[in-house]
Amino acid sequence: MSLLVKICGLSTRETLETALDAGADMVGFVFFLPSPRHLSLELGRDLGRQVQRRALKVALTVDADDATLDNIMDALSPDIFQLHGKESVARLRDIKQKFGRPVMKAVPVATSADLAVLPGYAAVADRILFDARAPKDATRPGGLGEPFDWHLLENLDLNLPYMVSGGLHADNVTEALRVTRAGGVDVSSGVESASGVKDPEMIKAFIRAARATQDASQELSVR
Ligand SMILES: O=C(O)c1ccccc1NCC(=O)[C@H](O)[C@H](O)COP(=O)(O)O
């Protein structure tokens, strides 16, 4: 199965086009007001139209209510909802049923104890995104540019596709994949020149590095 590369927190036509041209498999749009990457519904609609099925559109929300999700469905028509809050297993089931879209549940990781939630979520979610647990005083639960200890996932036994995120960039994505064996990688801060400002060259470099890792591991596997 080929590696999924997600560029998250895109908010301009130019950088979205760069990510699509560079071969991103998923493009993430943040609908969380405290985030520097937050999109209005109008901008989400505009950027969503630009994607034109060249990548999967991921709508990122945090403990959003049905009305918010409904508005996002109308504006963006996401391919996947990324639920990055404290959503319960029952809430994941509820969202899947009401909106008919796959859900990717973000699981914050700081210690091995954080993995205890996996069996519950794995029974309902379509994909897991492992992210660094945000500090208690953080203004948002993700997109903070800090990694977690990838070795915590070394002995992971999960019958579900999963992505690794948190503090990734072009220079560490290979090691993150080597250690976690994740089927996907996700980045936001690591392709920004300033908070919320995506950098086209950094986007291209990240995707190149991720693809190079994918190619190398495929060569090894066919030997
Ligand atoms: O990106 C945000 O601003 C954000 C806000 C609230 C919840 C989640 C958020 N981002 C989630 C993502 O999927 C990020 O790509 C992921 O946390 C990795 O971010 P980074 O460490 O900055 O690469």
The ligand as an SDF file (V2000), in Angstrom:
LIG
                    3D

 23 23  0  0  0  0  0  0  0  0999 V2000
   -3.3230   22.8370   12.6630 O   0  0  0  0  0  0  0  0  0  0  0  0
   -3.9790   23.3890   13.5550 C   0  0  0  0  0  0  0  0  0  0  0  0
   -3.9410   24.6000   13.7710 O   0  0  0  0  0  0  0  0  0  0  0  0
   -4.8660   22.5650   14.4300 C   0  0  0  0  0  0  0  0  0  0  0  0
   -5.7350   23.2030   15.3130 C   0  0  0  0  0  0  0  0  0  0  0  0
   -6.5590   22.4450   16.1490 C   0  0  0  0  0  0  0  0  0  0  0  0
   -6.5330   21.0580   16.0970 C   0  0  0  0  0  0  0  0  0  0  0  0
   -5.6690   20.4080   15.2100 C   0  0  0  0  0  0  0  0  0  0  0  0
   -4.8480   21.1520   14.3810 C   0  0  0  0  0  0  0  0  0  0  0  0
   -3.9880   20.5310   13.4970 N   0  0  0  0  0  0  0  0  0  0  0  0
   -4.0910   19.1130   13.3460 C   0  0  0  0  0  0  0  0  0  0  0  0
   -3.2600   18.5110   12.3070 C   0  0  0  0  0  0  0  0  0  0  0  0
   -3.6860   17.5680   11.6440 O   0  0  0  0  0  0  0  0  0  0  0  0
   -1.8260   18.9080   12.2300 C   0  0  0  0  0  0  0  0  0  0  0  0
   -1.3670   18.6790   10.9160 O   0  0  0  0  0  0  0  0  0  0  0  0
   -1.0480   18.0310   13.2040 C   0  0  0  0  0  0  0  0  0  0  0  0
   -1.4550   18.3560   14.5090 O   0  0  0  0  0  0  0  0  0  0  0  0
    0.4500   18.2190   13.0470 C   0  0  0  0  0  0  0  0  0  0  0  0
    0.7400   19.5690   13.2310 O   0  0  0  0  0  0  0  0  0  0  0  0
    2.2880   20.0390   13.2100 P   0  0  0  0  0  0  0  0  0  0  0  0
    2.9340   19.4520   14.4370 O   0  0  0  0  0  0  0  0  0  0  0  0
    2.1940   21.5430   13.2270 O   0  0  0  0  0  0  0  0  0  0  0  0
    2.9030   19.5110   11.9430 O   0  0  0  0  0  0  0  0  0  0  0  0
  1  2  2  0
  2  3  1  0
  2  4  1  0
  4  5  1  0
  4  9  2  0
  5  6  2  0
  6  7  1  0
  7  8  2  0
  8  9  1  0
  9 10  1  0
 10 11  1  0
 11 12  1  0
 12 13  2  0
 12 14  1  0
 14 15  1  0
 14 16  1  0
 16 17  1  0
 16 18  1  0
 18 19  1  0
 19 20  1  0
 20 21  2  0
 20 22  1  0
 20 23  1  0
M  END
$$$$
